C-alpha cells in the first residue's frame, strides 16, 4: 500500500502518519471489542497518534507467570 505522504522517489512513509493510522485502528478495535462485551479499556477518544482510554485495574503482563 503506497503512503499518501511519501514523495515519488521514496518508499518511506512518515512515522507520524503511520502512528496516527495505528492509533485510529487501535481505537476502532477497542470500541468494537467493547461493544461485543470483551473486557477492554473504554476508548474515550483518539487524536493524532494518541488514544485516550480508561485505566484497567490489573497486573502487568510482565508479572504473569505460567507455572
N, C-alpha and C positions, 0 to 999 in steps of 0.2 A: 504494500500500500504506500503510495507516494505521500510524502509530507507536504502539506499545503504551504508551510513556511520555509521550506528548503529552497535554495537557489537552484538554477537549472544546471549548474556544474557540479553539484554535490548530492550525495545520497543521505546526508546527515540531516537530522531534524533538531530543532531547538529543544533542549532538555526541559525548559519551562512549559513549552507546548505539550510535550509528551507527558509531563507530570500533571498538567491540567486535564488531559484526556483520562489519565489513570484515576484522578480524583472524581471525575464525573462518573466513571464506570463503578468505582467503589461505592459512591453514593447511591447509584441506581440499584446495585446488587443488595446493599444493606436495606434499602426501602422495600425491595421485592421480597427478600427473605423475611423481614419483619412482618410484612403483610400475610405471609404464609405461616406465621406462628413460630418461627425459629428464634431461638434466644440470641439475638444480635443487639448491639447497642442501637439506640434510637438515633437515626441520622437526622440532624436538625437542619443543616444546610451545607452547601458547598460553594466556594468562591475561589477562583483562580486555581491554585494547586492544593487547596486545603479542604478537609472535610471536618465539619463540626459535629460531634456525636456525644452522647451521654457517657458517663463513666460506668464501667462494669465492675461490680464487686466480685472479684475472682482472683485466682492465683496466676501469676505469670507462667507461661508455658515452659520457660527455662527451669522452673522449680518443680515441674511434674515429673514423677518417676514411674516407669512402667512396672517395676518389680519391687 
